[in-house]
Amino acid sequence: MKPVEKVYGYITRLKDNKIQVLVFQHSNPEAGIQIPKGTVETGEEIDAAIIREMQEETGLQKFKVEKLIAEDCWKNDDGAIHNRFFYRINVTDVLDEWKYQPTGGDEESGLTFRYFWISSPNEAELVRGHGDYLDYIFQ
């Protein structure tokens, strides 16, 4: 079976000369704290998917995709193999915290995510797999 392609965004900003990474708390507390991510659609280029997914998940429209920082193959909790692409994305002029209903549809329909920033990899416990490359940001 072909791996499911997933894009992950480490959306960063500088605040008081410190790098911060955007995370969110799902409406369902059991879903934990996550970084924005999503599935690459059939026939979609990876570079287009990261932009679309970040817009759909966060509501942000103005950001700069800096670079791909990691690619791997990873086994999800359901047994599926994910080909994951982690990007560093920079933003400026953004709120400290906000709520947003993702527009991607499917299982996210009707949910509200609470977005906020972390200043170190240990500040929040992210769900399994989401913090795998935070050290590339907070080095």
C-alpha positions in Angstrom: 0.0 0.0 0.0 1.2 3.5 -0.9 2.1 5.8 2.1 -0.3 8.6 2.9 1.4 11.9 2.2 1.1 14.5 5.0 2.4 18.0 5.3 3.2 19.6 8.7 3.9 23.3 9.4 6.1 24.6 12.0 4.8 28.2 11.8 7.2 30.5 13.5 7.4 34.1 14.6 9.8 36.3 16.5 8.5 37.8 19.7 10.7 39.6 22.1 13.7 38.2 20.2 12.6 34.7 20.8 11.4 32.2 18.2 7.9 30.9 18.9 6.0 28.0 17.2 2.3 28.0 16.6 0.3 25.2 18.1 -3.4 24.5 18.7 -5.7 22.8 21.2 -8.4 20.8 19.5 -12.1 21.2 20.6 -11.8 17.6 21.8 -9.3 17.7 24.6 -8.4 14.1 24.1 -7.0 15.1 20.7 -4.2 16.9 22.5 -2.0 19.9 21.4 -1.0 19.8 17.8 0.8 21.7 15.0 -1.1 22.5 11.8 -1.0 19.6 9.3 -3.0 17.9 6.6 -3.2 15.3 3.9 -1.8 15.9 0.4 -4.7 15.5 -2.1 -4.4 13.2 -5.1 -2.4 14.8 -7.8 -1.5 17.8 -5.6 2.1 19.0 -5.4 3.7 19.0 -1.9 4.5 22.7 -2.2 0.9 23.5 -3.0 -0.4 21.2 -0.2 1.5 23.0 2.5 0.1 26.4 1.6 -3.5 25.1 1.2 -3.4 23.1 4.5 -1.9 26.0 6.5 -4.6 28.4 5.2 -7.4 25.9 5.8 -6.3 24.9 9.3 -5.2 28.3 10.7 -7.0 30.9 8.7 -3.6 32.6 8.1 -3.3 34.0 4.6 0.1 35.9 4.8 3.0 33.7 5.5 6.3 32.6 3.9 7.2 29.0 3.5 10.9 29.0 4.2 12.0 25.5 3.6 11.4 21.8 4.0 13.2 20.8 7.2 12.6 17.1 7.2 10.9 14.2 5.4 10.3 10.8 6.8 8.2 7.7 6.8 6.3 7.1 10.0 3.8 4.6 11.3 0.6 6.2 12.5 -1.4 4.8 15.5 -3.9 3.2 13.1 -1.1 1.3 11.3 -1.0 3.4 8.2 2.4 4.5 6.9 2.7 8.3 6.5 5.2 10.0 4.3 5.6 13.2 6.3 7.0 16.5 5.1 7.8 19.1 7.8 8.2 22.7 6.7 9.4 25.9 8.5 7.0 28.7 7.8 7.4 32.3 9.0 4.8 34.9 9.8 4.7 38.5 11.1 1.9 40.6 12.4 -0.2 37.8 13.9 -2.3 37.6 17.1 -1.0 36.0 20.2 -4.0 33.7 20.4 -7.1 33.1 18.4 -9.9 30.5 17.6 -10.6 29.2 14.2 -12.9 26.7 12.5 -10.8 24.8 9.9 -12.2 24.9 6.4 -10.8 21.6 5.1 -14.0 19.7 5.8 -14.4 16.0 6.6 -13.6 15.1 10.3 -12.7 18.8 11.1 -16.2 20.0 10.1 -17.8 22.0 13.0 -14.7 21.9 15.2 -13.0 25.0 16.6 -9.2 25.1 17.3 -7.6 27.4 19.8 -4.2 28.7 18.5 -1.4 29.9 20.7 2.4 30.1 20.6 5.1 28.1 22.4 8.7 29.3 23.0 10.4 26.0 23.7 9.9 22.4 22.8 9.0 21.5 26.4 6.4 24.2 26.9 3.6 22.0 25.7 3.2 18.3 25.3 2.4 17.8 21.6 0.6 14.7 20.4 2.8 11.8 19.2 4.8 12.7 16.1 4.1 16.5 16.0 7.2 17.5 18.0 9.6 15.2 16.2 11.6 18.0 14.5 11.0 20.9 16.9 14.7 20.8 17.8 15.4 22.1 14.2 13.5 25.2 15.1 14.6 25.7 18.7 18.3 25.2 18.3 
